[in-house]
Amino acid sequence: MSTDSHLFNPMSLAGRTILVTGATSGIGKATAIYLSRLGARIVASGRNQDRLTDVLGQLQGEGHIGRLFDLSDLEAIVPWLKALCAEIGPLNGIAHCAGVQATRPIQAIKPDFVMEVLSQNLGAALMLAQGFRLKACHGVPASLVYCSSSAALKTAPGNVVYAASKGGIVSAVKGLGVELVRDGVRVNAVAPAMVDTPMSDQFRSILSEDNFKRVVDMHPLGLGQPDDVAAAIAFLLADTSRWITGSILTVDGGFLA
C-alpha cells in the first residue's frame, strides 16, 4: 500500500452511494456537490425537475442519480426508499437536508400549521431512519446525518414551532444513535445557525436592515456559507467520524458560544 501522504484523504467517500434530500437548493445542493467532490455517487432528491437537472449538472464524477420525491407524504417514504435501493443497490449514507422554515408567533398558529411543520421537519426524518435501517437499504459502512438547527438549542419569540421541530431532531438523534447501532447505522446531526441561503433570504425579507444586522452580529464569525455545513455533513458521513453516533455538531460561527 502506498505511503504517499498526498494520496491519503481521510474524508474520501469513493465507492459510496449517498442520498441527499433537499438537494435542489441551499445546504442540500451544496452538500450534494461537496460529497461528489469527495468521490461519492449521489442520489439527489427534490421536488422540482428543473432544479434537480441543474444540480446533477454540477456534480463531479459519473453515475449520479436524480429522483423527484415529496417527503411530505410520510407513508410513501419507506416504500420509496425500498424501491430505490432495489433499483440502485444499498445506500452508504443519507444527508437529510430537506425541511421547511416557518416563523410565526404562538398567537397566530393553527393546528394544521403545527402538524405541517412537525411532519416535514421531524416526521420525514423518522421515516427515513425506519427505511434506512432495513438490511436491503444500507450497506457497510452506513451513516445517517440530519440537518437540525441552532434554533433547537437557542431560539427566539415567533420561532417556537420551527424550533420544536428541530429540537425533535436533536432528541431523535440521541435515541436513534443507540437504537440503530445493532443495525450498523450511525446517526448524527449538524445544527447550523444562519447560513446565506434562499431560506435565510426569506427571513431577511421580514426584518428591517437594522434588525437583520443585529442577527448577523450574533455570529462572531459572520453568516455561514452552505459549504461550511456541507463540510460538517461530509465529516459525519466519512470514516473520520466512525466513533461518533448520537451527536449534534454545531456549525454556527460562534452563535451558541
N, C-alpha and C positions, 0 to 999 in steps of 0.2 A: 504494500500500500504506500502511496506517495506521502512523503513527509513535508512536501512543499506547502508552507503556511498560506501561500497566496491562493491555493486551491481549496482551502478549508472555509466553509461557510456554515456556521452552526445553526443558522436560521433557514437553511435550504429546505424547500418544500418540493424538490424534484421528485416526480413519480407519485405525487399525492393528488387526490381529487377533492376539491373543496367547494361546497355550496355557499354562495354569498347571496343572502336575501337583501332586498332593498338596493340592488346593485346598479340601479339606473341613475342615482344621484347622490350627492353629498358624501358622507362617510362610506356608505356601501359601495359606491362607484370607485372611490379612492382605494378601498380595501381590495376590490376585485383586481384592479390594475396593479397594486402593490404586490399582492400574492402571486400574480402571474410573473412578475419580475423575479420572484424567488423560485420560479420553476413549477408552480402548481398548475394543474389543469383546473380551470374554473368552470363551475356551473353557475351562471349568473341568472338570478331570478328577479323579476319585476313585473309591473302591471302595464307598461307602455312599450309597445313593439319598437317604435322609432328610437326611443332612448336605449332600449336593450340592444338594438343593432349598433347604435353609436358606441356603447361601452365595449361590445365584443370587438369592434374595430380597433380599440385602443389597447387590447390585451397583448402581452408579449407571448411568443410561443404559439403552438398549434394544439388543436384538439379541444378547444374551449366550446362550451355549450350554452345556449340561451334558452330559458324557459319562462313563458308567461304564466304567472300564477298569482291568485289573490289570497293572501294569507288571512284575510278577514273571515274566510269560510273555514272555521275551525274543524268541522267534521271531515273536511276534504284533505286536511294536511297529511295525516298518516297514510291514507291510501295513495296520495300523490307521491309521497316520499318513497313508498314501497315500489310503485310503478317506475319511478325514476331510476331507482337503484337496480331494479330488474333489467332495465334497458342498458344502463351505462356501467353497472358494477357498483360495489360499495363505496361510500364516501370515507375519506380520512378526517374530514372536518366540516363544520358548519360555522360560518361567521354570520350571525343573525343581526343584521343592521336595519331591517325594516321596522317601521314604527310610525306613530303619529305624535306630533307636538300639539298640545292643546292647552291654552291658557284661558281660564275662566274663574271668576270669583265664586265662592261657595254659594252665595245667594242666587247666582244665575244658573247653576247647573240643574239638569234634568236627568231622570233615571236613564234615559236612552243614551245620553252623553257619557255618563259614568260607565255604562256597560260597553259602549263602543271603544272608549279609551282603554279600559281594562282588558277587553277582548283582544284588541290589536297589539297592545304592548306587552301583555302578560300571557294571555291565553294562547296566542300563537307560539310564544316561546316554549310553553309547556308541551304543546302538542308536537313541536319539532323534536323535543327531547324524547317523547314517547316513541316517535318513529325512528329516530337515530339510534336508539338503544338496541333495536332489533338486529339480530346477527346478520341478516341479509342487507342491512343498510349501513353498517360501519365496518371498516377494515381495521388494520393494525398498523400504526397507532391510530387513535381516534380522539378528537378534541372538539368540544362544543364551546363556542365563545359568543356570549351575548353582549349587546350594547345597552348598558344601563345608562345612568346619568348622574352627575354630581347633585342633581335635584333630589335624588333619593336620599342623600346624606345631608344636604343643606338647601332648603328651599325658601320660597318667599310667598307672601299672600297672592292669591289668584292662581296658584300653580299646584294646588293640592291634589287634584285628580291625576294629573300627569306624574307628579312626584310619587303618589301612591302606587301607580302602575310600575314605575321604575324601581321603587322600593321593593315591590313584589319580586322583581328580577333578582335583587340582592339576596332576599330570603330564599328564593328558589335555588340559586347557585349554591348556597350553603348546604341545602338538603340534597340536591342532585349530585353535588360533588362527592358526597359519601355514598348515596344510593346507587349511582351508576359505576362505581369502582368495580363492582362484581361483573359488570358488562364490558369492562375495559375501556370506558369512556371517561375522559377528564372533562370537567365543566368549570368554566371561569367566566368572568365578565370584565369589560372595561367600563369605567364611569367617567365619561368626558364632561368637562364644563363647556362653556360656549365655544363653538367652533365656527369658522367662517364658511357657512354652507347656505343653500337656499332656505333651509329651515330657520336658521338664525336671522336671515333677511326678513322673514315673516315677523319674527319677534321684534326686530329693529323697527319695522314699519309702524308699530303701535306705540312706540316710545318717542319722546322728544329727543332732540340731539343731545341735550344735557343729561337726560336720564340714561341714554344709551352709553354715553361716555362714562358715567358712574359705574355701569355694569362692566365695561371694558377695564376700568381702573381696578376692579376687584380681582383681576387676573394679573399678578405681578409680572408674568412673562408675556402678557398680551393675549389676544384671542388665538386659539389654536387653529391649525390648518388640518384638513381632512387626513393628510398623510401622517400627521402626528398620532392620530388614533389608529390609522391603518397599521403603523409600525408596531403599536402595542398589541393589536389583534394578531399580527403575524407572529410575534413573540409567543403568545399563548397557544398558537396553533402548532408551533415548531417544537422540536425536541429540546430546545433551550429551556422549556418550561415543563419538562417531563415529570418533575417532582412537585408540581403545583396543581392543586384542584380545590374547588370550593372557595376561590379567592376573588376579590374585587380589586382591579388595578385602576387607581385613579389617574386620569390623564387630563390635568386641569390647569396647567400653567400657574400653579400655586393657589388656586381659588380656595381650596379647603385648608390651606396651611394655617 
